[in-house]
Amino acid sequence: MPKVSTDRLTAAPADQWRSYDEFAAGIDTYRLPPLDLGGTTVTVALEGGPELFLEFLDGESVRWNASGDLDTGGFVEDRYDAVAVRDDVHFVNLLCGFADGEALTVVYSTTSHRAMAVRSQIQGEATEGVPQVRQTFWAGTTGADAAGDVPGPSRDLIGQRNVYRYSPYHLYEHVYLSSERYAWQCLQGVQRGHGDVDLSTVWKFEDGLYLFCFREFKIAVASVWVHDLGYDLRTTGIFLGLNGQGQSEHSRAGGHIYPLGSVRYPDVQPI
């Protein structure tokens, strides 16, 4: 049972929206341990043309290149962060140092050889009513004979209501409203009392394992998560956004999932 604190239960001022770096501090406390992929390589062929080759040099550095929409112009060296979200499923985030304000997140299975990738990009200027961070999604394979269903958009989470405990003083609630939006509120933390409805994307990777991504309207931040809604009830994620000084910043996140329940719509379904 993760430790729970009685700190940070004071409501945040309604007129003082927290910056991304303020609420992200410590949100990786209950994250799964990092995975050292040093000495391994993986080739990911993504639907639509892009292909990635990743050579992990040690526990923090990767040499990689990409073609097509992800063209790196040759090999580049970057920092990476990896987690084994299941024994055979790796969550890898590349910090894309060659392109400020970008991140590339790759999830792949070493047994089914299925993969998916998310490119997150901070746009140069904010446009009212449009999230400033854009995300692009691909399904793929790791070069071997792939088994099982192709990862793709899923409606499985619609109607679910979960609580996420990221640290002793980070507690959030999510309600998945449709195939395009979810609602959140902060129950504990510097954002306590704040909440919104933001754009979201859900893909199913395999049984009980879902990619969940959101793009906020109020501040320039987006996130990529893998929710394990099987027996483990754990979540692993990353943030990309602009901090309080207006600089792009990457953050790790993760924690425990507590399902509160779900609803079923009797006739007309959400989009």
Salt bridges, closest charged atoms under 4 A:
GLU55 OE1 - ARG63 NH1 3.33
ASP81 OD2 - ARG31 NH2 2.74
ASP81 OD1 - ARG252 NE 3.52
GLU102 OE1 - ARG119 NE 3.14
GLU173 OE2 - ARG161 NE 2.26
GLU206 OE2 - ARG86 NH1 3.04
ASP207 OD1 - LYS204 NZ 3.57
ASP228 OD1 - ARG86 NH2 2.84
